[in-house]
């Protein structure tokens, strides 16, 4: 296991992977919602809500997998998740400019 100076890099990368995975799930749902709205269907909001629910369940499942099966440390996983989300947020702001 990669453990340098008390920081578990495997758990940190796994947390970042969770962030990437749940962001991709939401991206797919946003694309579906955009497609439905552009077709004139007003049910695009439903896809956003479904994406948020899926994102929650996928993140819970992946955290559980990391804790129970992979025996990773919780704090580095959470730090990796937060770092990934902050990175996506900053990247999203730069794309809008």
Legacy VTK file of the C-alpha trace (Angstrom):
# vtk DataFile Version 3.0
C-alpha trace
ASCII
DATASET POLYDATA
POINTS 97 float
0.000 0.000 0.000
1.267 3.472 -0.807
1.713 5.085 2.588
4.205 7.909 2.828
4.357 9.963 6.024
1.009 8.734 7.284
-1.006 9.586 4.152
-2.643 6.710 2.345
-2.322 7.642 -1.337
-4.307 4.631 -2.472
-7.331 5.859 -0.489
-6.750 9.410 -1.709
-6.771 8.304 -5.350
-9.799 6.108 -4.715
-11.684 9.116 -3.304
-10.750 11.098 -6.404
-12.007 8.207 -8.517
-15.329 8.329 -6.682
-15.520 12.029 -7.483
-14.836 11.346 -11.143
-17.377 8.515 -11.298
-20.242 10.458 -9.722
-19.472 13.464 -11.906
-19.719 11.280 -15.003
-23.071 9.922 -13.806
-24.369 13.462 -13.416
-22.940 14.490 -16.794
-24.840 11.690 -18.504
-28.094 12.719 -16.838
-27.600 16.403 -17.679
-27.004 15.441 -21.315
-30.206 13.382 -21.300
-32.141 16.283 -19.787
-30.756 18.703 -22.370
-31.701 16.342 -25.173
-35.271 15.983 -23.867
-35.715 19.740 -23.477
-34.350 20.410 -26.975
-36.887 17.894 -28.325
-39.656 19.939 -26.715
-40.303 17.504 -23.882
-40.643 19.268 -20.534
-39.606 16.218 -18.503
-35.935 17.203 -18.534
-36.086 18.041 -14.821
-36.818 14.425 -14.056
-33.418 13.381 -15.429
-31.659 15.903 -13.199
-33.423 14.533 -10.112
-32.692 10.947 -11.123
-29.038 11.896 -11.673
-28.792 13.407 -8.195
-30.300 10.301 -6.610
-28.028 8.003 -8.637
-25.030 10.122 -7.695
-25.862 9.730 -4.015
-26.324 5.961 -4.226
-23.217 5.411 -6.363
-21.067 7.438 -3.971
-22.448 5.558 -0.941
-21.832 2.215 -2.648
-18.277 3.136 -3.658
-17.465 4.475 -0.189
-18.817 1.256 1.330
-16.727 -0.781 -1.091
-13.632 1.205 -0.152
-14.244 0.884 3.582
-15.319 -2.739 3.808
-13.758 -4.625 0.927
-10.630 -2.606 0.142
-10.012 -1.636 3.809
-9.047 1.946 2.926
-8.734 4.749 5.433
-11.803 7.043 5.552
-10.129 10.450 5.871
-7.909 10.208 2.752
-10.899 8.943 0.750
-12.977 11.927 1.820
-10.097 14.326 1.105
-9.721 12.818 -2.377
-13.447 13.182 -3.024
-13.454 16.810 -1.896
-10.324 17.626 -3.905
-11.882 16.118 -7.011
-15.109 18.065 -6.563
-13.233 21.322 -5.979
-11.165 20.647 -9.101
-14.288 20.058 -11.172
-15.871 23.227 -9.769
-12.851 25.346 -10.619
-12.662 23.774 -14.067
-16.371 24.495 -14.593
-15.895 28.175 -13.783
-12.972 28.457 -16.188
-15.014 26.871 -18.986
-17.845 29.383 -18.487
-15.501 32.379 -18.864
LINES 1 98
97 0 1 2 3 4 5 6 7 8 9 10 11 12 13 14 15 16 17 18 19 20 21 22 23 24 25 26 27 28 29 30 31 32 33 34 35 36 37 38 39 40 41 42 43 44 45 46 47 48 49 50 51 52 53 54 55 56 57 58 59 60 61 62 63 64 65 66 67 68 69 70 71 72 73 74 75 76 77 78 79 80 81 82 83 84 85 86 87 88 89 90 91 92 93 94 95 96
